[in-house]
């Protein structure tokens, strides 16, 4: 079994590991990559495990889709990329057992499906995908969740943050699905916030929200988003190494493009500045004597950054 994509240190000191192992399944004439979850102690003892191959019938694929998967000869047809315990959340506090704190939110990039796995029973107790209605970007919010394609970093917003308990998703709108899902007219990514009980989109970011062409924000793979304490959202457009922070209304208040280039993987024949994930951390992560200063950004400066006295809000490098 090989570790990939995700590793989470748990509150009790144990570690949740996302793994992959080749496995032969009935009806498949090739070995598939079975994605697994394992909790291990600090001493390396396996305390709990779960296999997605044992729960394929709970992922929502129709018989026709499963036949398409078998015929694809794609060993990595699910390509799970995110797995994390839900943690404290208002839904469980109100009695919804599906959202128990140690249940695990698990995402399949290639299958366009995300699930919550019950730690006690191993059953899938909540799911979005793999089938969605077509994109409806021009309709008001909240609205029913529409077509996700190749999403990354599906996670629940933590306690104390604006939108706590909702699920934040970087929707790449790349290429995924069985059959391949239909994209919008333009290749463009988005970040969405979903109420997991109603399965409605309650907040959404596209580059149109920043007054730019929708196609200028796009990452076909990797990438993530993070809700910040002030209500803004940090977005990592990973394919181009671009990090930027937006207000709830979509104004870009900070932007940075990574100047660091290299090979993403040893087998790559090209170099790039891709960023798999990015997180904003506070000053406590730096040594106490690290110099820093702060300057308040007013609402007028967000709307009109060229005003005298406004700090540079989009200092790309």
ZAMARMI-157731 format. One record per residue (C-alpha): x, y, z; residue in one letter; residue number from 1. Coordinates in steps of 0.5 Angstrom, whole numbers, padded with zeros to 4 digits, always signed. Example, Ala and Ser with C-alpha at 12.3 -4.5 7.8 and 13.67 -1.06 7.14 Angstrom:
2
<pt u="+0025" v="-0009" w="+0016" r="a" k="1"/>
<pt u="+0027" v="-0002" w="+0014" r="s" k="2"/>
This chain:
317
<pt u="+0000" v="+0000" w="+0000" r="x" k="1"/>
<pt u="+0003" v="+0007" w="-0002" r="x" k="2"/>
<pt u="+0001" v="+0013" w="+0001" r="x" k="3"/>
<pt u="-0002" v="+0019" w="-0003" r="x" k="4"/>
<pt u="-0005" v="+0026" w="-0004" r="x" k="5"/>
<pt u="-0007" v="+0026" w="+0004" r="x" k="6"/>
<pt u="-0004" v="+0025" w="+0011" r="x" k="7"/>
<pt u="-0008" v="+0028" w="+0017" r="x" k="8"/>
<pt u="-0005" v="+0029" w="+0024" r="x" k="9"/>
<pt u="-0011" v="+0027" w="+0029" r="x" k="10"/>
<pt u="-0013" v="+0031" w="+0035" r="x" k="11"/>
<pt u="-0011" v="+0024" w="+0039" r="x" k="12"/>
<pt u="-0004" v="+0024" w="+0036" r="x" k="13"/>
<pt u="-0006" v="+0018" w="+0031" r="x" k="14"/>
<pt u="-0005" v="+0020" w="+0024" r="x" k="15"/>
<pt u="-0010" v="+0019" w="+0018" r="x" k="16"/>
<pt u="-0007" v="+0016" w="+0012" r="x" k="17"/>
<pt u="-0010" v="+0016" w="+0005" r="x" k="18"/>
<pt u="-0007" v="+0010" w="+0001" r="x" k="19"/>
<pt u="-0007" v="+0006" w="-0005" r="x" k="20"/>
<pt u="-0006" v="-0001" w="-0007" r="x" k="21"/>
<pt u="-0007" v="-0006" w="-0013" r="x" k="22"/>
<pt u="-0013" v="-0010" w="-0013" r="x" k="23"/>
<pt u="-0017" v="-0015" w="-0017" r="x" k="24"/>
<pt u="-0024" v="-0014" w="-0017" r="x" k="25"/>
<pt u="-0029" v="-0019" w="-0020" r="x" k="26"/>
<pt u="-0032" v="-0017" w="-0027" r="x" k="27"/>
<pt u="-0025" v="-0013" w="-0028" r="x" k="28"/>
<pt u="-0020" v="-0016" w="-0033" r="x" k="29"/>
<pt u="-0015" v="-0012" w="-0030" r="x" k="30"/>
<pt u="-0012" v="-0010" w="-0023" r="x" k="31"/>
<pt u="-0015" v="-0003" w="-0020" r="x" k="32"/>
<pt u="-0012" v="+0002" w="-0016" r="x" k="33"/>
<pt u="-0016" v="+0001" w="-0009" r="x" k="34"/>
<pt u="-0016" v="+0007" w="-0005" r="x" k="35"/>
<pt u="-0016" v="+0006" w="+0002" r="x" k="36"/>
<pt u="-0016" v="+0010" w="+0009" r="x" k="37"/>
<pt u="-0012" v="+0008" w="+0015" r="x" k="38"/>
<pt u="-0011" v="+0011" w="+0022" r="x" k="39"/>
<pt u="-0004" v="+0009" w="+0025" r="x" k="40"/>
<pt u="-0002" v="+0010" w="+0032" r="x" k="41"/>
<pt u="+0005" v="+0014" w="+0033" r="x" k="42"/>
<pt u="+0008" v="+0007" w="+0033" r="x" k="43"/>
<pt u="+0006" v="+0005" w="+0026" r="x" k="44"/>
<pt u="+0000" v="+0000" w="+0029" r="x" k="45"/>
<pt u="-0006" v="+0000" w="+0024" r="x" k="46"/>
<pt u="-0012" v="+0002" w="+0028" r="x" k="47"/>
<pt u="-0017" v="+0002" w="+0023" r="x" k="48"/>
<pt u="-0018" v="+0002" w="+0016" r="x" k="49"/>
<pt u="-0023" v="+0003" w="+0010" r="x" k="50"/>
<pt u="-0023" v="+0001" w="+0003" r="x" k="51"/>
<pt u="-0027" v="+0004" w="-0003" r="x" k="52"/>
<pt u="-0027" v="-0002" w="-0007" r="x" k="53"/>
<pt u="-0031" v="-0005" w="-0002" r="x" k="54"/>
<pt u="-0036" v="+0000" w="-0002" r="x" k="55"/>
<pt u="-0037" v="+0002" w="-0010" r="x" k="56"/>
<pt u="-0044" v="+0000" w="-0010" r="x" k="57"/>
<pt u="-0045" v="+0006" w="-0005" r="x" k="58"/>
<pt u="-0042" v="+0011" w="-0009" r="x" k="59"/>
<pt u="-0048" v="+0012" w="-0013" r="x" k="60"/>
<pt u="-0046" v="+0010" w="-0020" r="x" k="61"/>
<pt u="-0051" v="+0006" w="-0024" r="x" k="62"/>
<pt u="-0050" v="+0000" w="-0028" r="x" k="63"/>
<pt u="-0049" v="+0003" w="-0034" r="x" k="64"/>
<pt u="-0043" v="+0007" w="-0031" r="x" k="65"/>
<pt u="-0040" v="+0002" w="-0027" r="x" k="66"/>
<pt u="-0040" v="-0002" w="-0034" r="x" k="67"/>
<pt u="-0037" v="+0004" w="-0037" r="x" k="68"/>
<pt u="-0031" v="+0004" w="-0032" r="x" k="69"/>
<pt u="-0030" v="-0003" w="-0033" r="x" k="70"/>
<pt u="-0029" v="-0002" w="-0040" r="x" k="71"/>
<pt u="-0025" v="+0004" w="-0039" r="x" k="72"/>
<pt u="-0019" v="+0000" w="-0037" r="x" k="73"/>
<pt u="-0017" v="+0006" w="-0032" r="x" k="74"/>
<pt u="-0014" v="+0003" w="-0026" r="x" k="75"/>
<pt u="-0014" v="+0010" w="-0023" r="x" k="76"/>
<pt u="-0022" v="+0011" w="-0025" r="x" k="77"/>
<pt u="-0023" v="+0014" w="-0018" r="x" k="78"/>
<pt u="-0017" v="+0018" w="-0016" r="x" k="79"/>
<pt u="-0019" v="+0020" w="-0009" r="x" k="80"/>
<pt u="-0015" v="+0026" w="-0007" r="x" k="81"/>
<pt u="-0018" v="+0029" w="+0000" r="x" k="82"/>
<pt u="-0020" v="+0025" w="+0006" r="x" k="83"/>
<pt u="-0021" v="+0029" w="+0013" r="x" k="84"/>
<pt u="-0025" v="+0028" w="+0019" r="x" k="85"/>
<pt u="-0031" v="+0033" w="+0020" r="x" k="86"/>
<pt u="-0029" v="+0035" w="+0026" r="x" k="87"/>
<pt u="-0034" v="+0040" w="+0031" r="x" k="88"/>
<pt u="-0040" v="+0042" w="+0027" r="x" k="89"/>
<pt u="-0047" v="+0045" w="+0028" r="x" k="90"/>
<pt u="-0050" v="+0039" w="+0024" r="x" k="91"/>
<pt u="-0048" v="+0034" w="+0029" r="x" k="92"/>
<pt u="-0049" v="+0039" w="+0035" r="x" k="93"/>
<pt u="-0056" v="+0039" w="+0033" r="x" k="94"/>
<pt u="-0057" v="+0031" w="+0033" r="x" k="95"/>
<pt u="-0055" v="+0029" w="+0025" r="x" k="96"/>
<pt u="-0051" v="+0023" w="+0026" r="x" k="97"/>
<pt u="-0049" v="+0023" w="+0019" r="x" k="98"/>
<pt u="-0044" v="+0029" w="+0021" r="x" k="99"/>
<pt u="-0041" v="+0026" w="+0027" r="x" k="100"/>
<pt u="-0034" v="+0029" w="+0029" r="x" k="101"/>
<pt u="-0030" v="+0023" w="+0027" r="x" k="102"/>
<pt u="-0034" v="+0021" w="+0020" r="x" k="103"/>
<pt u="-0029" v="+0022" w="+0014" r="x" k="104"/>
<pt u="-0031" v="+0027" w="+0008" r="x" k="105"/>
<pt u="-0027" v="+0023" w="+0002" r="x" k="106"/>
<pt u="-0027" v="+0026" w="-0005" r="x" k="107"/>
<pt u="-0026" v="+0022" w="-0012" r="x" k="108"/>
<pt u="-0023" v="+0027" w="-0017" r="x" k="109"/>
<pt u="-0024" v="+0022" w="-0023" r="x" k="110"/>
<pt u="-0031" v="+0020" w="-0021" r="x" k="111"/>
<pt u="-0034" v="+0027" w="-0019" r="x" k="112"/>
<pt u="-0037" v="+0024" w="-0013" r="x" k="113"/>
<pt u="-0035" v="+0026" w="-0005" r="x" k="114"/>
<pt u="-0038" v="+0022" w="+0001" r="x" k="115"/>
<pt u="-0038" v="+0022" w="+0008" r="x" k="116"/>
<pt u="-0036" v="+0015" w="+0011" r="x" k="117"/>
<pt u="-0039" v="+0013" w="+0018" r="x" k="118"/>
<pt u="-0033" v="+0011" w="+0022" r="x" k="119"/>
<pt u="-0037" v="+0006" w="+0027" r="x" k="120"/>
<pt u="-0040" v="+0002" w="+0021" r="x" k="121"/>
<pt u="-0036" v="+0004" w="+0015" r="x" k="122"/>
<pt u="-0042" v="+0006" w="+0011" r="x" k="123"/>
<pt u="-0043" v="+0012" w="+0006" r="x" k="124"/>
<pt u="-0048" v="+0016" w="+0010" r="x" k="125"/>
<pt u="-0048" v="+0022" w="+0006" r="x" k="126"/>
<pt u="-0046" v="+0023" w="-0002" r="x" k="127"/>
<pt u="-0046" v="+0029" w="-0007" r="x" k="128"/>
<pt u="-0045" v="+0026" w="-0015" r="x" k="129"/>
<pt u="-0043" v="+0023" w="-0019" r="x" k="130"/>
<pt u="-0049" v="+0026" w="-0023" r="x" k="131"/>
<pt u="-0051" v="+0033" w="-0023" r="x" k="132"/>
<pt u="-0056" v="+0038" w="-0026" r="x" k="133"/>
<pt u="-0052" v="+0043" w="-0031" r="x" k="134"/>
<pt u="-0048" v="+0049" w="-0029" r="x" k="135"/>
<pt u="-0053" v="+0055" w="-0028" r="x" k="136"/>
<pt u="-0048" v="+0060" w="-0026" r="x" k="137"/>
<pt u="-0052" v="+0066" w="-0028" r="x" k="138"/>
<pt u="-0058" v="+0064" w="-0023" r="x" k="139"/>
<pt u="-0059" v="+0067" w="-0016" r="x" k="140"/>
<pt u="-0056" v="+0064" w="-0009" r="x" k="141"/>
<pt u="-0058" v="+0059" w="-0006" r="x" k="142"/>
<pt u="-0059" v="+0054" w="-0011" r="x" k="143"/>
<pt u="-0058" v="+0047" w="-0012" r="x" k="144"/>
<pt u="-0051" v="+0044" w="-0013" r="x" k="145"/>
<pt u="-0050" v="+0043" w="-0020" r="x" k="146"/>
<pt u="-0044" v="+0040" w="-0024" r="x" k="147"/>
<pt u="-0038" v="+0039" w="-0021" r="x" k="148"/>
<pt u="-0032" v="+0036" w="-0025" r="x" k="149"/>
<pt u="-0025" v="+0034" w="-0022" r="x" k="150"/>
<pt u="-0026" v="+0037" w="-0016" r="x" k="151"/>
<pt u="-0021" v="+0038" w="-0010" r="x" k="152"/>
<pt u="-0020" v="+0040" w="-0003" r="x" k="153"/>
<pt u="-0027" v="+0038" w="-0001" r="x" k="154"/>
<pt u="-0027" v="+0040" w="+0006" r="x" k="155"/>
<pt u="-0032" v="+0042" w="+0012" r="x" k="156"/>
<pt u="-0031" v="+0049" w="+0014" r="x" k="157"/>
<pt u="-0028" v="+0049" w="+0021" r="x" k="158"/>
<pt u="-0032" v="+0052" w="+0028" r="x" k="159"/>
<pt u="-0031" v="+0059" w="+0029" r="x" k="160"/>
<pt u="-0030" v="+0061" w="+0022" r="x" k="161"/>
<pt u="-0036" v="+0064" w="+0017" r="x" k="162"/>
<pt u="-0040" v="+0059" w="+0014" r="x" k="163"/>
<pt u="-0038" v="+0054" w="+0019" r="x" k="164"/>
<pt u="-0041" v="+0047" w="+0018" r="x" k="165"/>
<pt u="-0041" v="+0048" w="+0010" r="x" k="166"/>
<pt u="-0037" v="+0045" w="+0005" r="x" k="167"/>
<pt u="-0032" v="+0049" w="+0001" r="x" k="168"/>
<pt u="-0030" v="+0046" w="-0006" r="x" k="169"/>
<pt u="-0025" v="+0048" w="-0011" r="x" k="170"/>
<pt u="-0029" v="+0046" w="-0017" r="x" k="171"/>
<pt u="-0023" v="+0045" w="-0023" r="x" k="172"/>
<pt u="-0028" v="+0044" w="-0028" r="x" k="173"/>
<pt u="-0023" v="+0040" w="-0031" r="x" k="174"/>
<pt u="-0024" v="+0033" w="-0035" r="x" k="175"/>
<pt u="-0027" v="+0027" w="-0031" r="x" k="176"/>
<pt u="-0034" v="+0023" w="-0030" r="x" k="177"/>
<pt u="-0037" v="+0017" w="-0033" r="x" k="178"/>
<pt u="-0038" v="+0019" w="-0038" r="x" k="179"/>
<pt u="-0034" v="+0025" w="-0039" r="x" k="180"/>
<pt u="-0038" v="+0031" w="-0036" r="x" k="181"/>
<pt u="-0040" v="+0037" w="-0040" r="x" k="182"/>
<pt u="-0037" v="+0043" w="-0038" r="x" k="183"/>
<pt u="-0039" v="+0050" w="-0039" r="x" k="184"/>
<pt u="-0038" v="+0054" w="-0045" r="x" k="185"/>
<pt u="-0031" v="+0057" w="-0043" r="x" k="186"/>
<pt u="-0026" v="+0053" w="-0039" r="x" k="187"/>
<pt u="-0026" v="+0056" w="-0032" r="x" k="188"/>
<pt u="-0026" v="+0054" w="-0025" r="x" k="189"/>
<pt u="-0030" v="+0056" w="-0019" r="x" k="190"/>
<pt u="-0030" v="+0056" w="-0011" r="x" k="191"/>
<pt u="-0037" v="+0054" w="-0008" r="x" k="192"/>
<pt u="-0039" v="+0053" w="-0001" r="x" k="193"/>
<pt u="-0045" v="+0048" w="+0000" r="x" k="194"/>
<pt u="-0050" v="+0047" w="+0005" r="x" k="195"/>
<pt u="-0049" v="+0040" w="+0007" r="x" k="196"/>
<pt u="-0056" v="+0039" w="+0009" r="x" k="197"/>
<pt u="-0060" v="+0042" w="+0003" r="x" k="198"/>
<pt u="-0054" v="+0041" w="-0002" r="x" k="199"/>
<pt u="-0055" v="+0048" w="-0004" r="x" k="200"/>
<pt u="-0049" v="+0053" w="-0006" r="x" k="201"/>
<pt u="-0050" v="+0058" w="-0001" r="x" k="202"/>
<pt u="-0043" v="+0062" w="-0004" r="x" k="203"/>
<pt u="-0039" v="+0062" w="-0010" r="x" k="204"/>
<pt u="-0033" v="+0065" w="-0013" r="x" k="205"/>
<pt u="-0032" v="+0066" w="-0021" r="x" k="206"/>
<pt u="-0027" v="+0071" w="-0024" r="x" k="207"/>
<pt u="-0033" v="+0075" w="-0026" r="x" k="208"/>
<pt u="-0034" v="+0076" w="-0019" r="x" k="209"/>
<pt u="-0028" v="+0080" w="-0019" r="x" k="210"/>
<pt u="-0030" v="+0084" w="-0026" r="x" k="211"/>
<pt u="-0026" v="+0079" w="-0030" r="x" k="212"/>
<pt u="-0027" v="+0075" w="-0036" r="x" k="213"/>
<pt u="-0029" v="+0068" w="-0033" r="x" k="214"/>
<pt u="-0024" v="+0064" w="-0037" r="x" k="215"/>
<pt u="-0018" v="+0068" w="-0033" r="x" k="216"/>
<pt u="-0019" v="+0063" w="-0027" r="x" k="217"/>
<pt u="-0018" v="+0056" w="-0029" r="x" k="218"/>
<pt u="-0014" v="+0050" w="-0026" r="x" k="219"/>
<pt u="-0015" v="+0043" w="-0029" r="x" k="220"/>
<pt u="-0012" v="+0040" w="-0023" r="x" k="221"/>
<pt u="-0010" v="+0040" w="-0016" r="x" k="222"/>
<pt u="-0011" v="+0047" w="-0012" r="x" k="223"/>
<pt u="-0015" v="+0049" w="-0006" r="x" k="224"/>
<pt u="-0019" v="+0054" w="-0002" r="x" k="225"/>
<pt u="-0019" v="+0056" w="+0005" r="x" k="226"/>
<pt u="-0024" v="+0060" w="+0009" r="x" k="227"/>
<pt u="-0021" v="+0066" w="+0013" r="x" k="228"/>
<pt u="-0023" v="+0069" w="+0020" r="x" k="229"/>
<pt u="-0025" v="+0075" w="+0017" r="x" k="230"/>
<pt u="-0030" v="+0072" w="+0012" r="x" k="231"/>
<pt u="-0025" v="+0072" w="+0006" r="x" k="232"/>
<pt u="-0023" v="+0066" w="+0002" r="x" k="233"/>
<pt u="-0016" v="+0064" w="+0000" r="x" k="234"/>
<pt u="-0016" v="+0061" w="-0007" r="x" k="235"/>
<pt u="-0010" v="+0057" w="-0010" r="x" k="236"/>
<pt u="-0010" v="+0057" w="-0017" r="x" k="237"/>
<pt u="-0005" v="+0051" w="-0017" r="x" k="238"/>
<pt u="-0004" v="+0050" w="-0024" r="x" k="239"/>
<pt u="-0001" v="+0057" w="-0025" r="x" k="240"/>
<pt u="+0002" v="+0058" w="-0018" r="x" k="241"/>
<pt u="-0003" v="+0064" w="-0017" r="x" k="242"/>
<pt u="-0005" v="+0065" w="-0010" r="x" k="243"/>
<pt u="-0010" v="+0070" w="-0008" r="x" k="244"/>
<pt u="-0015" v="+0072" w="-0003" r="x" k="245"/>
<pt u="-0022" v="+0075" w="-0004" r="x" k="246"/>
<pt u="-0028" v="+0078" w="+0000" r="x" k="247"/>
<pt u="-0035" v="+0075" w="+0000" r="x" k="248"/>
<pt u="-0037" v="+0080" w="-0006" r="x" k="249"/>
<pt u="-0031" v="+0077" w="-0010" r="x" k="250"/>
<pt u="-0026" v="+0083" w="-0009" r="x" k="251"/>
<pt u="-0019" v="+0081" w="-0010" r="x" k="252"/>
<pt u="-0015" v="+0084" w="-0004" r="x" k="253"/>
<pt u="-0008" v="+0080" w="-0004" r="x" k="254"/>
<pt u="-0005" v="+0076" w="-0010" r="x" k="255"/>
<pt u="+0001" v="+0073" w="-0011" r="x" k="256"/>
<pt u="+0004" v="+0068" w="-0017" r="x" k="257"/>
<pt u="+0010" v="+0063" w="-0014" r="x" k="258"/>
<pt u="+0016" v="+0065" w="-0018" r="x" k="259"/>
<pt u="+0019" v="+0058" w="-0016" r="x" k="260"/>
<pt u="+0020" v="+0053" w="-0022" r="x" k="261"/>
<pt u="+0022" v="+0046" w="-0022" r="x" k="262"/>
<pt u="+0019" v="+0039" w="-0024" r="x" k="263"/>
<pt u="+0013" v="+0037" w="-0020" r="x" k="264"/>
<pt u="+0015" v="+0030" w="-0021" r="x" k="265"/>
<pt u="+0021" v="+0026" w="-0023" r="x" k="266"/>
<pt u="+0018" v="+0024" w="-0029" r="x" k="267"/>
<pt u="+0016" v="+0030" w="-0032" r="x" k="268"/>
<pt u="+0020" v="+0033" w="-0038" r="x" k="269"/>
<pt u="+0018" v="+0040" w="-0036" r="x" k="270"/>
<pt u="+0018" v="+0045" w="-0031" r="x" k="271"/>
<pt u="+0013" v="+0049" w="-0028" r="x" k="272"/>
<pt u="+0011" v="+0053" w="-0022" r="x" k="273"/>
<pt u="+0005" v="+0049" w="-0020" r="x" k="274"/>
<pt u="+0002" v="+0049" w="-0012" r="x" k="275"/>
<pt u="-0001" v="+0043" w="-0010" r="x" k="276"/>
<pt u="-0004" v="+0047" w="-0004" r="x" k="277"/>
<pt u="-0003" v="+0053" w="+0000" r="x" k="278"/>
<pt u="-0006" v="+0055" w="+0007" r="x" k="279"/>
<pt u="-0005" v="+0062" w="+0010" r="x" k="280"/>
<pt u="-0002" v="+0062" w="+0017" r="x" k="281"/>
<pt u="-0002" v="+0067" w="+0023" r="x" k="282"/>
<pt u="+0004" v="+0070" w="+0026" r="x" k="283"/>
<pt u="+0005" v="+0065" w="+0031" r="x" k="284"/>
<pt u="+0008" v="+0060" w="+0026" r="x" k="285"/>
<pt u="+0014" v="+0065" w="+0025" r="x" k="286"/>
<pt u="+0019" v="+0066" w="+0031" r="x" k="287"/>
<pt u="+0017" v="+0072" w="+0036" r="x" k="288"/>
<pt u="+0022" v="+0077" w="+0033" r="x" k="289"/>
<pt u="+0020" v="+0076" w="+0026" r="x" k="290"/>
<pt u="+0019" v="+0084" w="+0024" r="x" k="291"/>
<pt u="+0012" v="+0085" w="+0021" r="x" k="292"/>
<pt u="+0007" v="+0091" w="+0020" r="x" k="293"/>
<pt u="+0000" v="+0092" w="+0019" r="x" k="294"/>
<pt u="-0004" v="+0097" w="+0015" r="x" k="295"/>
<pt u="-0012" v="+0097" w="+0015" r="x" k="296"/>
<pt u="-0015" v="+0096" w="+0008" r="x" k="297"/>
<pt u="-0022" v="+0100" w="+0008" r="x" k="298"/>
<pt u="-0028" v="+0099" w="+0004" r="x" k="299"/>
<pt u="-0026" v="+0105" w="-0001" r="x" k="300"/>
<pt u="-0019" v="+0102" w="-0002" r="x" k="301"/>
<pt u="-0022" v="+0095" w="-0004" r="x" k="302"/>
<pt u="-0027" v="+0099" w="-0009" r="x" k="303"/>
<pt u="-0022" v="+0104" w="-0011" r="x" k="304"/>
<pt u="-0015" v="+0101" w="-0010" r="x" k="305"/>
<pt u="-0012" v="+0107" w="-0014" r="x" k="306"/>
<pt u="-0014" v="+0112" w="-0008" r="x" k="307"/>
<pt u="-0008" v="+0116" w="-0005" r="x" k="308"/>
<pt u="-0006" v="+0112" w="+0001" r="x" k="309"/>
<pt u="-0009" v="+0105" w="-0001" r="x" k="310"/>
<pt u="-0004" v="+0100" w="+0000" r="x" k="311"/>
<pt u="-0002" v="+0095" w="-0006" r="x" k="312"/>
<pt u="-0008" v="+0090" w="-0006" r="x" k="313"/>
<pt u="-0006" v="+0086" w="-0012" r="x" k="314"/>
<pt u="+0002" v="+0086" w="-0012" r="x" k="315"/>
<pt u="+0003" v="+0080" w="-0017" r="x" k="316"/>
<pt u="+0010" v="+0077" w="-0017" r="x" k="317"/>
